């Protein structure tokens, strides 16, 4: 089996229903949000999942969007919000897939981080503050980032 087939099989086993979206890849839904798995036949080692079309970019809001993109990218270490096709913000997570062991855990992590990326971007573009009550001393450690992600997920679920 190819890595694409393994990933699609794992997404299905996790309860998602990937639907082919032409050349873009495969769409699947999670909690009223669409995610896009893009396979790259020229580079099968990379796993790429995105939340497409988070926010529309116009000439009037472009500077504010770029500022919110920068602030979000600084806070979230694993995924990045970017402007795609000149007028749409997407959150993208790329991971070098050396092995398919623990693939379901990795996919769950990617989906959670993308949700947080979308949440943080929405807060930033709306000029709202983020509160990290339990920040550790090492702001850039994986444990600190994971704690912040978990804190944000709790806030999202409220």
Secondary structure by P-SEA (a helix, b strand, c coil): ccaaaaaaaaaaaacbbbbbcccccbbbbcccbbbbbbbbcccccbbbbbbccccccccccaaaaaaaaaaaaaacccbbbbbccccbbbbbbbbbcccccaaaaaaaaaaaaaaaaaaaaaaaaabbbbbbcccccccccaaaaaaaaaaaaaaaac
